[in-house]
Amino acid sequence: MDIKAVYFVGIGGIGMSAIARYFVSRGILVAGYDRTPSDLTEQLRKEGALVHYEDNVELIPAECRIKESTLVVYTPAIPAEHSELTFFRNGGFEIQKRAQVLGTLTRSLKGLCVAGTHGKTTTSSMAAHMLHQSHVDCNAFLGGITKNYGTNYILSRKSPFVVIEADEFDRSFHHLTPFASVITATDADHLDIYGTEEAYLESFSKYSSLILPGGYLVMHTGLKMRADVQQGVTVYTYSREAGDFHAENVCIGNGRITFDFVSPFGNISGIELGVPVSVNIENGIAAMALAQIAGATADEIRRGMASFSGVDRRFDFHVKTDRMVYLSDYAHHPEEIRRSLESLRELYQGRRIKAIFQPHLFTRTRDFYRDFADALSLADDVCIVDIYPAREAPIPGVTSALIFDNLKPGIGRQMCHKEEILDVVRRGGFDVLVTLGAGDIENYVPQITEILQTLS
């Protein structure tokens, strides 16, 4: 197919927009629909993409109505009855999921992929940054906006490598053929798609079988999944304290984290985290493993780790004074919340920590409310907001109260509507505040920041 135009149904998504930018950079006409304007869609418009916000077939540009030369890319979050998607389906256009397009790229470039229930975005962004500033360089399609580059996409005209965040939602990562992959975690999630934990774990086993012969799998120690790799694939393990790749001589204090990196490819001493939170020790170990596999040198890796500035919405500090700390975190799975709060406990020992959490999805709340309550109980005070529905309809009996009622005794607790979040913040009573969730709680970050800057 001679592609002259690419049309995106859901162009404003974090993953979709990265692919859109790739095609824009290749000089191909890019257009698309999204439900609402955002910083990402405005950036795409500035770069030359044609974007509209109404599900209206009449708004599809003429160049995108020629089926012989138009590729249509859609996200599974788009409803099946979407009229523009229906138009393309009925017209016999070439239609692919975002993951299928990424899969094509992993067959033309060497894919360095990061899969797992959590840690994907930070780990892949760290690896991409290390490689991009090294002699190896890379292309990258990321699930978050990196602070080093202000984008979720990195383009290289010379590198044979592409860093990809491998998403297990809707089994999307089964379209990939990695050269090397990290698997960070396999804590059950997306049970609305998979049904059971067994099916979820089997999906990761299937993914591991897609790694190319001669390639590498770097798995976190203790995962429940079975690695089902092809002959000629080398399997390594990693964690903070054990495995083929791990850390030694970890030093946490005075706002800094340093450690020595132990690796079968050669140890590297004096690693310092650019974003000094303890959860990034493991993220960094996995990212450095990929960077070494791709050929980055010890000095390049050391420099890249120290200069990594983080990812928007991932352990993102907004206020950091002696008196007050505020950060937001995209954490929306119980294990992510546990890791986030454990990191804060390690960083701010003896300080009073308050968590404001907006649950994401009715099904996830139904399936994991006890785990959410257990993880949130690591904070001193917890405020739980109404569930953010995203793509789902309400489920009778499933509300934030399920989590609230299962918090451990002795934890300060309250429930509130999202419109009351700012009042909760103004009342204070904490030294460290973290807002958690993948919904629209992020919209309140600027106002929360402003309130706390005046208090501190």
NUTITOR-675887 format. One record per residue (C-alpha): residue in three letters; residue number from 1; y, x, z. Coordinates in steps of 0.5 Angstrom, whole numbers, plus 500, padded with zeros to 3 digits. Example, Ala and Ser with C-alpha at 12.3 -4.5 7.8 and 13.67 -1.06 7.14 Angstrom:
<rs>
R   resn   resi   north   east    up
R    ALA      1     491    525   516
R    SER      2     498    527   514
</rs>
This chain:
<rs>
R   resn   resi   north   east    up
R    MET      1     500    500   500
R    ASP      2     507    503   498
R    ILE      3     511    501   504
R    LYS      4     518    499   503
R    ALA      5     520    495   508
R    VAL      6     517    494   515
R    TYR      7     519    487   519
R    PHE      8     517    487   527
R    VAL      9     516    480   530
R    GLY     10     518    482   537
R    ILE     11     522    488   535
R    GLY     12     526    489   542
R    GLY     13     520    491   546
R    ILE     14     519    498   549
R    GLY     15     513    500   544
R    MET     16     515    496   538
R    SER     17     522    499   538
R    ALA     18     519    506   538
R    ILE     19     515    505   532
R    ALA     20     521    501   529
R    ARG     21     525    508   530
R    TYR     22     520    512   527
R    PHE     23     520    508   520
R    VAL     24     528    508   520
R    SER     25     528    515   521
R    ARG     26     523    515   515
R    GLY     27     528    512   511
R    ILE     28     524    505   510
R    LEU     29     528    499   511
R    VAL     30     527    496   518
R    ALA     31     528    489   520
R    GLY     32     526    484   526
R    TYR     33     526    478   531
R    ASP     34     527    479   538
R    ARG     35     528    473   543
R    THR     36     534    476   546
R    PRO     37     539    482   545
R    SER     38     538    488   549
R    ASP     39     540    495   549
R    LEU     40     534    497   545
R    THR     41     536    492   540
R    GLU     42     543    494   540
R    GLN     43     541    501   539
R    LEU     44     536    499   533
R    ARG     45     542    496   530
R    LYS     46     547    502   530
R    GLU     47     541    506   527
R    GLY     48     541    501   521
R    ALA     49     535    496   523
R    LEU     50     537    489   521
R    VAL     51     536    485   528
R    HIS     52     536    477   529
R    TYR     53     535    473   535
R    GLU     54     533    466   532
R    ASP     55     526    464   530
R    ASN     56     528    462   523
R    VAL     57     524    464   517
R    GLU     58     531    463   513
R    LEU     59     534    470   517
R    ILE     60     528    474   514
R    PRO     61     531    479   509
R    ALA     62     529    478   502
R    GLU     63     527    485   502
R    CYS     64     522    483   507
R    ARG     65     519    477   503
R    ILE     66     516    482   498
R    LYS     67     508    482   501
R    GLU     68     506    488   496
R    SER     69     511    492   499
R    THR     70     512    489   506
R    LEU     71     508    491   513
R    VAL     72     509    486   518
R    VAL     73     508    489   526
R    TYR     74     507    484   531
R    THR     75     506    484   539
R    PRO     76     501    480   542
R    ALA     77     506    477   547
R    ILE     78     509    473   541
R    PRO     79     506    466   541
R    ALA     80     501    464   535
R    GLU     81     505    458   533
R    HIS     82     512    463   532
R    SER     83     514    460   525
R    GLU     84     516    467   522
R    LEU     85     509    470   524
R    THR     86     506    464   521
R    PHE     87     510    465   515
R    PHE     88     508    472   514
R    ARG     89     500    470   515
R    ASN     90     501    464   510
R    GLY     91     504    468   505
R    GLY     92     498    473   506
R    PHE     93     502    479   508
R    GLU     94     499    486   511
R    ILE     95     500    484   518
R    GLN     96     498    489   524
R    LYS     97     499    490   531
R    ARG     98     503    495   534
R    ALA     99     497    499   536
R    GLN    100     494    499   529
R    VAL    101     500    502   527
R    LEU    102     500    507   532
R    GLY    103     492    508   531
R    THR    104     494    510   524
R    LEU    105     499    515   526
R    THR    106     493    518   531
R    ARG    107     489    519   524
R    SER    108     494    523   521
R    LEU    109     497    527   527
R    LYS    110     493    530   533
R    GLY    111     494    524   538
R    LEU    112     495    526   545
R    CYS    113     494    520   549
R    VAL    114     495    517   556
R    ALA    115     491    511   558
R    GLY    116     490    508   565
R    THR    117     492    502   569
R    HIS    118     498    506   572
R    GLY    119     502    513   571
R    LYS    120     502    512   563
R    THR    121     509    512   562
R    THR    122     511    518   567
R    THR    123     505    522   565
R    SER    124     506    521   557
R    SER    125     514    522   558
R    MET    126     513    529   562
R    ALA    127     508    531   557
R    ALA    128     512    530   551
R    HIS    129     518    533   554
R    MET    130     514    539   556
R    LEU    131     512    540   548
R    HIS    132     518    538   545
R    GLN    133     522    544   549
R    SER    134     516    548   547
R    HIS    135     515    552   541
R    VAL    136     509    547   540
R    ASP    137     514    541   539
R    CYS    138     511    534   538
R    ASN    139     512    527   536
R    ALA    140     512    521   541
R    PHE    141     512    514   542
R    LEU    142     513    512   550
R    GLY    143     513    506   554
R    GLY    144     520    508   557
R    ILE    145     527    511   556
R    THR    146     526    518   558
R    LYS    147     533    520   561
R    ASN    148     532    527   558
R    TYR    149     533    524   551
R    GLY    150     536    517   552
R    THR    151     530    514   548
R    ASN    152     523    512   548
R    TYR    153     522    516   541
R    ILE    154     521    523   539
R    LEU    155     521    526   532
R    SER    156     519    532   530
R    ARG    157     518    534   522
R    LYS    158     514    540   524
R    SER    159     509    539   530
R    PRO    160     502    536   528
R    PHE    161     502    533   535
R    VAL    162     504    526   537
R    VAL    163     504    524   544
R    ILE    164     502    516   545
R    GLU    165     502    512   551
R    ALA    166     495    508   550
R    ASP    167     496    501   553
R    GLU    168     489    497   555
R    PHE    169     493    490   555
R    ASP    170     489    486   549
R    ARG    171     485    492   548
R    SER    172     490    495   544
R    PHE    173     488    503   545
R    HIS    174     481    501   542
R    HIS    175     485    502   535
R    LEU    176     487    510   537
R    THR    177     483    516   535
R    PRO    178     486    521   540
R    PHE    179     485    529   539
R    ALA    180     486    529   547
R    SER    181     487    524   552
R    VAL    182     488    523   560
R    ILE    183     486    517   563
R    THR    184     490    516   570
R    ALA    185     487    510   573
R    THR    186     482    504   572
R    ASP    187     484    500   578
R    ALA    188     482    493   575
R    ASP    189     488    489   571
R    HIS    190     490    484   566
R    LEU    191     484    480   568
R    ASP    192     487    474   564
R    ILE    193     485    478   558
R    TYR    194     478    482   561
R    GLY    195     475    476   565
R    THR    196     472    481   570
R    GLU    197     473    488   573
R    GLU    198     466    490   569
R    ALA    199     469    488   562
R    TYR    200     476    492   564
R    LEU    201     472    499   566
R    GLU    202     467    498   559
R    SER    203     474    497   555
R    PHE    204     476    504   558
R    SER    205     469    507   556
R    LYS    206     469    505   549
R    TYR    207     476    508   549
R    SER    208     473    515   551
R    SER    209     468    514   545
R    LEU    210     474    514   540
R    ILE    211     476    521   542
R    LEU    212     475    526   536
R    PRO    213     469    531   536
R    GLY    214     472    538   538
R    GLY    215     477    534   543
R    TYR    216     478    533   550
R    LEU    217     478    528   556
R    VAL    218     482    529   562
R    MET    219     480    524   567
R    HIS    220     482    523   574
R    THR    221     477    524   579
R    GLY    222     473    518   582
R    LEU    223     474    513   577
R    LYS    224     469    508   576
R    MET    225     469    508   569
R    ARG    226     463    511   565
R    ALA    227     466    517   560
R    ASP    228     462    515   553
R    VAL    229     464    521   549
R    GLN    230     462    524   542
R    GLN    231     458    530   542
R    GLY    232     463    536   542
R    VAL    233     468    533   547
R    THR    234     470    537   553
R    VAL    235     471    533   559
R    TYR    236     475    535   565
R    THR    237     477    532   571
R    TYR    238     484    532   575
R    SER    239     487    530   582
R    ARG    240     492    533   587
R    GLU    241     487    536   591
R    ALA    242     481    537   587
R    GLY    243     478    537   580
R    ASP    244     478    542   574
R    PHE    245     486    541   574
R    HIS    246     489    541   581
R    ALA    247     495    543   585
R    GLU    248     495    548   591
R    ASN    249     500    551   596
R    VAL    250     504    544   595
R    CYS    251     511    545   599
R    ILE    252     515    538   600
R    GLY    253     522    539   603
R    ASN    254     529    539   603
R    GLY    255     529    534   597
R    ARG    256     524    539   593
R    ILE    257     517    539   591
R    THR    258     513    546   589
R    PHE    259     506    548   588
R    ASP    260     501    552   584
R    PHE    261     498    549   578
R    VAL    262     490    551   578
R    SER    263     487    550   571
R    PRO    264     481    552   567
R    PHE    265     486    554   561
R    GLY    266     490    559   566
R    ASN    267     493    558   573
R    ILE    268     501    557   573
R    SER    269     505    559   579
R    GLY    270     511    556   582
R    ILE    271     511    549   579
R    GLU    272     517    545   581
R    LEU    273     518    538   580
R    GLY    274     525    536   576
R    VAL    275     523    529   579
R    PRO    276     521    531   586
R    VAL    277     517    525   589
R    SER    278     510    526   591
R    VAL    279     506    521   586
R    ASN    280     509    526   580
R    ILE    281     505    532   583
R    GLU    282     499    528   580
R    ASN    283     503    526   574
R    GLY    284     505    533   573
R    ILE    285     498    536   573
R    ALA    286     495    531   568
R    ALA    287     501    532   563
R    MET    288     501    540   564
R    ALA    289     493    539   562
R    LEU    290     495    536   555
R    ALA    291     501    541   554
R    GLN    292     496    547   555
R    ILE    293     491    544   551
R    ALA    294     496    543   545
R    GLY    295     498    550   546
R    ALA    296     505    551   550
R    THR    297     505    557   554
R    ALA    298     506    558   562
R    ASP    299     513    559   562
R    GLU    300     515    553   557
R    ILE    301     511    549   562
R    ARG    302     514    551   568
R    ARG    303     521    550   565
R    GLY    304     519    543   562
R    MET    305     517    541   569
R    ALA    306     523    543   572
R    SER    307     528    540   567
R    PHE    308     524    533   566
R    SER    309     529    528   569
R    GLY    310     525    522   569
R    VAL    311     524    515   566
R    ASP    312     528    509   567
R    ARG    313     525    504   572
R    ARG    314     520    509   574
R    PHE    315     522    511   581
R    ASP    316     529    511   579
R    PHE    317     534    513   584
R    HIS    318     541    510   584
R    VAL    319     544    511   591
R    LYS    320     542    518   595
R    THR    321     546    520   601
R    ASP    322     545    522   608
R    ARG    323     546    515   610
R    MET    324     543    511   605
R    VAL    325     537    511   599
R    TYR    326     536    506   594
R    LEU    327     531    506   588
R    SER    328     528    502   583
R    ASP    329     521    502   581
R    TYR    330     517    498   575
R    ALA    331     511    498   580
R    HIS    332     507    491   579
R    HIS    333     500    493   580
R    PRO    334     498    494   588
R    GLU    335     496    501   587
R    GLU    336     502    503   583
R    ILE    337     506    499   589
R    ARG    338     502    503   594
R    ARG    339     503    510   591
R    SER    340     511    508   591
R    LEU    341     511    507   598
R    GLU    342     507    512   600
R    SER    343     511    517   596
R    LEU    344     517    514   600
R    ARG    345     514    515   606
R    GLU    346     512    522   605
R    LEU    347     519    524   603
R    TYR    348     523    520   608
R    GLN    349     519    520   614
R    GLY    350     522    517   620
R    ARG    351     527    512   616
R    ARG    352     526    505   615
R    ILE    353     524    503   609
R    LYS    354     525    496   606
R    ALA    355     522    493   599
R    ILE    356     524    488   595
R    PHE    357     518    485   590
R    GLN    358     518    481   585
R    PRO    359     511    479   583
R    HIS    360     509    479   575
R    LEU    361     505    474   572
R    PHE    362     501    468   576
R    THR    363     494    471   574
R    ARG    364     496    478   577
R    THR    365     498    475   583
R    ARG    366     492    470   584
R    ASP    367     487    476   582
R    PHE    368     491    481   587
R    TYR    369     495    478   592
R    ARG    370     491    481   598
R    ASP    371     492    488   595
R    PHE    372     499    486   594
R    ALA    373     500    485   601
R    ASP    374     496    491   603
R    ALA    375     500    495   599
R    LEU    376     507    492   601
R    SER    377     505    493   608
R    LEU    378     506    500   608
R    ALA    379     514    498   608
R    ASP    380     517    497   615
R    ASP    381     521    490   612
R    VAL    382     518    486   605
R    CYS    383     522    481   602
R    ILE    384     518    477   596
R    VAL    385     522    474   590
R    ASP    386     519    468   586
R    ILE    387     514    470   581
R    TYR    388     516    472   574
R    PRO    389     512    468   569
R    ALA    390     513    473   563
R    ARG    391     508    470   558
R    GLU    392     505    465   563
R    ALA    393     505    458   565
R    PRO    394     505    456   572
R    ILE    395     498    456   576
R    PRO    396     498    450   581
R    GLY    397     497    453   588
R    VAL    398     499    460   586
R    THR    399     506    463   589
R    SER    400     509    469   592
R    ALA    401     507    465   599
R    LEU    402     500    468   598
R    ILE    403     502    475   598
R    PHE    404     507    473   604
R    ASP    405     502    470   608
R    ASN    406     497    476   608
R    LEU    407     502    481   610
R    LYS    408     500    485   616
R    PRO    409     502    483   623
R    GLY    410     509    487   625
R    ILE    411     512    488   618
R    GLY    412     519    485   617
R    ARG    413     518    479   612
R    GLN    414     522    474   608
R    MET    415     522    470   602
R    CYS    416     527    469   597
R    HIS    417     530    467   590
R    LYS    418     532    472   586
R    GLU    419     539    469   586
R    GLU    420     539    471   594
R    ILE    421     537    478   593
R    LEU    422     544    481   593
R    ASP    423     545    477   600
R    VAL    424     539    480   603
R    VAL    425     541    487   601
R    ARG    426     548    486   604
R    ARG    427     545    484   611
R    GLY    428     542    491   611
R    GLY    429     538    494   616
R    PHE    430     534    499   612
R    ASP    431     535    507   611
R    VAL    432     531    506   604
R    LEU    433     531    501   599
R    VAL    434     526    500   594
R    THR    435     526    494   589
R    LEU    436     519    493   585
R    GLY    437     517    489   579
R    ALA    438     516    489   572
R    GLY    439     521    482   571
R    ASP    440     528    481   571
R    ILE    441     529    484   578
R    GLU    442     532    490   574
R    ASN    443     538    486   572
R    TYR    444     540    486   579
R    VAL    445     540    494   580
R    PRO    446     547    495   578
R    GLN    447     550    490   583
R    ILE    448     545    493   589
R    THR    449     548    500   587
R    GLU    450     555    498   588
R    ILE    451     554    494   594
R    LEU    452     550    500   597
R    GLN    453     555    505   595
R    THR    454     560    501   599
R    LEU    455     556    501   605
R    SER    456     554    509   605
</rs>
